[in-house]
Amino acid sequence: MIRAAARLLAIVAGLLAGVPFATAQEPAFGEPQRVTLRGWDADAMEPFLTRDGQYLLFNNRNDPGVDTNLQAARRIDDLNFEWTGELTGANSAVLDGVPSVDDRGDLYFVSLRSYPETLSSIYRAHFDGRAAERVALVDGTSVRLPGVINFDAEISADGRTLFLVDGRFRGGHLPRSADIVIAVREGERFRRLPDGMRQLAAINTAALEYAPAVSTDQLELFFTRMDRRQRMPRPEILRSTRKHVHEPFGAPERIPAITGFAEAPALSTDAHLLYFHRLEAGRFVLYMSRR
């Protein structure tokens, strides 16, 4: 029996030879696959899979001069969705995008509809699978300084924590700086977490950090980084982890399987699927990578 066990261990060791230990413990993301949006033939950006996995929310192209609106698609399977139309009740005549939804169905999104008056851009509504109801501005997210816009945000699954982005704009479509910050809910408003800078010390750099996506347990953070100082800036999607919600996130690593001009990660509730958009031949399309 001992010899048989020893032989078995030798066979297993041979099979695992050359395989990093972390790979055996934590599966990597595989080759991205194109997502099909049946009935939709325009640009698609900023995907978000609702917590129940039944709807993929996104927005069309967010270039200046384009009427950017929130869209909804019903799930057929992991790679195929049926476009159901604009997200009724959420859209305005200016930019509306970057959707995320918590477990209770509270929808958070970015809108510039009142920015000139309020210097705020994060809105909340209730999403029932068909429309957005009771749309209201979220208080406590903005620093209320002209030129500083929260242009990205994602709500945690429990609805208590908002990961948002402070972007500082001085003309042009790219911000001069962009950093991720954390805010916690207090009643109907949010308060910026004093410890947030420490928790995100390894995330924020002199480059642009934006498009946060957080796992259900808030121990895994995905985001986009772009160094605008490069001659040809190209975004990349990175991942960082931590062992406890009060600890800082560790040094992030790029996801090797995701290449090209890729942004805006969105993680499924079970953390097995990662959606994002990619620029291909001048058009933004959605992809999914499976872990």
C-alpha positions as CSV (number, residue, x, y, z in Angstrom):
1,M,0.0,0.0,0.0
2,I,2.8,2.4,0.9
3,R,4.6,1.7,-2.4
4,A,1.3,2.2,-4.3
5,A,0.8,5.5,-2.6
6,A,4.3,6.6,-3.3
7,R,3.9,5.7,-7.0
8,L,0.7,7.7,-7.2
9,L,2.4,10.7,-5.7
10,A,5.2,10.3,-8.2
11,I,2.7,10.3,-11.1
12,V,0.9,13.4,-9.7
13,A,4.3,15.2,-9.3
14,G,5.2,14.4,-12.9
15,L,1.9,15.7,-14.2
16,L,2.3,19.0,-12.2
17,A,6.0,19.4,-13.1
18,G,6.5,22.9,-14.4
19,V,3.0,24.1,-13.4
20,P,3.2,27.1,-11.0
21,F,1.5,26.4,-7.6
22,A,-0.8,29.4,-7.9
23,T,-2.1,28.1,-11.2
24,A,-3.3,24.9,-9.6
25,Q,-5.0,26.9,-6.8
26,E,-6.5,29.7,-8.8
27,P,-7.6,29.2,-12.4
28,A,-6.5,31.9,-14.8
29,F,-8.9,33.7,-17.2
30,G,-9.0,32.0,-20.6
31,E,-9.0,33.3,-24.2
32,P,-11.7,36.0,-24.5
33,Q,-14.8,35.2,-26.6
34,R,-16.9,37.7,-28.5
35,V,-20.3,38.5,-27.0
36,T,-23.3,38.6,-29.3
37,L,-26.1,41.2,-28.7
38,R,-29.0,40.1,-30.9
39,G,-30.8,43.0,-32.3
40,W,-28.0,45.5,-31.5
41,D,-25.6,46.6,-34.2
42,A,-24.0,49.7,-32.8
43,D,-21.0,50.3,-30.4
44,A,-21.4,48.6,-27.0
45,M,-19.4,49.7,-24.0
46,E,-19.3,49.5,-20.2
47,P,-21.0,46.1,-19.7
48,F,-22.5,45.0,-16.4
49,L,-24.1,41.6,-15.7
50,T,-26.9,41.9,-13.1
51,R,-26.4,39.9,-9.9
52,D,-29.0,37.4,-10.9
53,G,-27.2,36.9,-14.2
54,Q,-30.4,37.6,-16.3
55,Y,-29.5,41.0,-17.8
56,L,-26.5,42.6,-19.4
57,L,-26.6,46.3,-19.1
58,F,-24.3,48.6,-21.2
59,N,-24.2,51.9,-23.0
60,N,-23.5,52.9,-26.6
61,R,-20.4,54.8,-27.6
62,N,-19.4,57.6,-25.2
63,D,-17.6,59.9,-27.6
64,P,-18.4,63.7,-27.5
65,G,-21.3,64.6,-29.7
66,V,-22.9,61.1,-29.3
67,D,-26.1,60.7,-27.3
68,T,-24.8,58.1,-24.9
69,N,-27.7,56.1,-23.4
70,L,-28.1,53.0,-21.2
71,Q,-29.2,49.8,-22.9
72,A,-30.5,46.4,-21.7
73,A,-30.2,42.9,-23.0
74,R,-31.7,39.7,-21.7
75,R,-29.5,36.7,-21.2
76,I,-29.7,33.7,-23.5
77,D,-26.4,32.2,-22.4
78,D,-23.0,33.4,-21.2
79,L,-22.1,34.7,-24.7
80,N,-25.5,35.5,-26.2
81,F,-28.0,38.2,-25.2
82,E,-31.1,39.7,-26.7
83,W,-31.3,43.5,-26.8
84,T,-34.5,44.6,-25.2
85,G,-34.1,48.3,-25.9
86,E,-33.0,51.5,-24.1
87,L,-33.2,51.3,-20.3
88,T,-36.5,53.2,-20.0
89,G,-36.6,55.9,-17.4
90,A,-32.8,56.3,-17.0
91,N,-31.8,58.2,-20.0
92,S,-31.6,61.9,-20.7
93,A,-30.4,64.2,-23.5
94,V,-26.8,64.1,-22.3
95,L,-24.4,61.2,-21.4
96,D,-25.9,58.4,-19.4
97,G,-23.8,55.3,-18.9
98,V,-21.7,53.0,-16.7
99,P,-24.5,50.9,-15.1
100,S,-24.1,48.7,-12.1
101,V,-26.8,47.0,-9.9
102,D,-26.8,45.7,-6.3
103,D,-28.6,42.7,-4.9
104,R,-31.7,44.7,-4.2
105,G,-32.0,45.9,-7.7
106,D,-30.8,49.4,-7.0
107,L,-29.2,50.7,-10.3
108,Y,-26.3,53.2,-10.1
109,F,-25.1,55.0,-13.2
110,V,-23.2,58.1,-14.4
111,S,-25.2,61.0,-15.9
112,L,-24.1,64.6,-16.7
113,R,-27.7,65.8,-16.8
114,S,-27.3,68.1,-13.7
115,Y,-23.5,68.5,-13.5
116,P,-23.4,72.3,-14.4
117,E,-25.7,73.0,-11.5
118,T,-24.7,70.3,-8.9
119,L,-21.1,69.3,-9.9
120,S,-22.3,65.7,-9.3
121,S,-22.8,62.9,-11.7
122,I,-23.8,59.6,-9.9
123,Y,-27.5,58.7,-10.0
124,R,-29.5,55.9,-8.5
125,A,-32.7,54.2,-9.5
126,H,-34.5,50.9,-9.1
127,F,-34.2,48.4,-11.9
128,D,-37.0,45.8,-12.2
129,G,-35.8,44.1,-15.4
130,R,-37.8,46.4,-17.6
131,A,-37.2,50.0,-16.6
132,A,-35.4,52.3,-14.2
133,E,-37.8,53.9,-11.6
134,R,-37.4,56.7,-9.0
135,V,-34.2,58.2,-10.6
136,A,-32.4,60.4,-8.1
137,L,-29.0,62.1,-7.6
138,V,-26.8,60.3,-5.1
139,D,-25.5,62.7,-2.5
140,G,-22.0,62.5,-1.0
141,T,-20.0,61.1,-3.9
142,S,-18.7,64.3,-5.5
143,V,-16.0,66.7,-4.2
144,R,-18.0,69.4,-5.9
145,L,-15.1,71.1,-7.7
146,P,-15.5,72.3,-11.3
147,G,-13.8,70.0,-13.7
148,V,-13.8,67.0,-11.3
149,I,-16.2,64.4,-12.6
150,N,-17.1,61.0,-11.2
151,F,-17.1,59.3,-14.7
152,D,-17.0,55.7,-13.5
153,A,-18.5,53.8,-10.6
154,E,-19.6,50.4,-9.4
155,I,-21.8,49.5,-6.5
156,S,-21.0,46.5,-4.3
157,A,-23.4,43.5,-4.3
158,D,-24.6,44.4,-0.8
159,G,-25.3,48.0,-1.9
160,R,-23.2,49.5,1.0
161,T,-19.9,50.4,-0.8
162,L,-19.4,52.4,-4.0
163,F,-16.2,52.3,-5.9
164,L,-16.0,55.4,-7.9
165,V,-13.5,57.5,-9.9
166,D,-12.4,61.1,-9.5
167,G,-11.5,62.3,-13.0
168,R,-9.9,65.8,-13.3
169,F,-10.7,67.3,-16.8
170,R,-9.1,70.4,-18.4
171,G,-10.4,70.1,-21.9
172,G,-10.2,67.1,-24.2
173,H,-11.9,63.7,-23.8
174,L,-9.2,62.2,-21.6
175,P,-8.9,63.4,-17.9
176,R,-5.6,64.8,-16.7
177,S,-5.8,62.4,-13.7
178,A,-8.1,59.6,-12.6
179,D,-8.1,57.7,-9.3
180,I,-10.4,55.2,-7.7
181,V,-12.0,56.1,-4.4
182,I,-14.3,54.3,-2.0
183,A,-17.5,55.6,-0.5
184,V,-19.8,53.9,2.1
185,R,-23.5,54.3,2.3
186,E,-25.2,56.1,5.2
187,G,-28.9,56.1,4.8
188,E,-29.7,57.6,1.3
189,R,-26.3,59.3,0.9
190,F,-22.7,58.1,0.7
191,R,-19.6,59.2,2.7
192,R,-16.1,58.9,1.4
193,L,-14.2,56.3,3.4
194,P,-11.3,58.0,5.3
195,D,-9.3,54.7,5.0
196,G,-9.9,54.4,1.3
197,M,-6.7,55.9,0.2
198,R,-4.7,53.4,2.3
199,Q,-6.8,50.5,0.9
200,L,-6.1,51.7,-2.7
201,A,-2.5,52.8,-2.3
202,A,-1.3,50.0,-4.6
203,I,-4.0,50.7,-7.1
204,N,-3.7,54.5,-7.8
205,T,-0.7,55.8,-9.6
206,A,0.3,58.7,-11.8
207,A,-1.4,56.9,-14.6
208,L,-5.2,56.9,-15.1
209,E,-7.0,54.3,-13.0
210,Y,-10.7,53.9,-13.7
211,A,-13.6,51.4,-14.4
212,P,-13.6,49.5,-11.1
213,A,-15.3,46.2,-10.7
214,V,-15.4,44.4,-7.4
215,S,-16.2,40.8,-6.5
216,T,-19.2,40.0,-4.3
217,D,-17.0,39.6,-1.2
218,Q,-15.0,42.7,-2.1
219,L,-11.7,40.8,-1.9
220,E,-11.0,41.1,-5.6
221,L,-10.8,44.3,-7.6
222,F,-10.6,44.6,-11.3
223,F,-9.9,48.0,-13.0
224,T,-8.5,49.7,-16.1
225,R,-5.2,51.5,-16.2
226,M,-3.9,53.8,-18.9
227,D,-0.7,55.8,-18.9
228,R,-1.5,59.0,-20.9
229,R,2.1,60.0,-20.9
230,Q,2.8,57.3,-23.4
231,R,3.0,58.3,-27.1
232,M,0.2,55.9,-27.9
233,P,-1.8,55.3,-24.7
234,R,-3.4,52.0,-24.5
235,P,-5.6,50.8,-21.6
236,E,-5.1,47.4,-19.9
237,I,-7.2,45.5,-17.4
238,L,-5.6,44.6,-14.1
239,R,-6.6,42.6,-11.0
240,S,-5.8,43.0,-7.4
241,T,-6.7,41.0,-4.3
242,R,-6.8,41.2,-0.5
243,K,-7.6,38.8,2.4
244,H,-10.0,41.1,4.3
245,V,-12.3,44.0,3.5
246,H,-10.4,46.3,5.8
247,E,-7.0,45.5,4.3
248,P,-5.3,47.3,1.4
249,F,-5.5,45.7,-2.0
250,G,-2.2,44.1,-3.1
251,A,0.0,45.0,-6.1
252,P,-2.2,44.5,-9.2
253,E,-1.3,42.3,-12.1
254,R,-2.4,42.5,-15.7
255,I,-4.7,39.7,-17.0
256,P,-2.5,38.1,-19.7
257,A,-5.4,36.7,-21.8
258,I,-6.9,40.2,-22.4
259,T,-5.0,42.1,-25.1
260,G,-5.6,45.0,-27.4
261,F,-7.5,48.1,-26.5
262,A,-9.6,46.7,-23.7
263,E,-11.4,48.5,-20.8
264,A,-14.3,48.4,-18.3
265,P,-14.2,44.9,-16.7
266,A,-17.4,43.5,-15.1
267,L,-17.4,40.4,-13.0
268,S,-20.2,37.9,-12.7
269,T,-21.6,37.1,-9.3
270,D,-19.8,33.7,-9.1
271,A,-16.6,35.4,-10.2
272,H,-16.2,32.9,-13.1
273,L,-16.9,35.3,-16.0
274,L,-15.3,38.6,-16.8
275,Y,-16.9,40.9,-19.3
276,F,-15.3,44.0,-20.9
277,H,-15.3,46.1,-24.1
278,R,-12.6,46.1,-26.7
279,L,-11.9,48.5,-29.6
280,E,-11.8,46.6,-32.9
281,A,-11.6,48.3,-36.3
282,G,-12.8,51.6,-34.8
283,R,-15.8,50.0,-33.1
284,F,-16.4,49.0,-29.5
285,V,-17.6,45.4,-29.0
286,L,-18.1,43.2,-25.9
287,Y,-16.1,40.2,-24.9
288,M,-16.1,37.7,-22.1
289,S,-13.3,35.7,-20.5
290,R,-14.0,32.6,-18.5
291,R,-12.0,31.6,-15.4
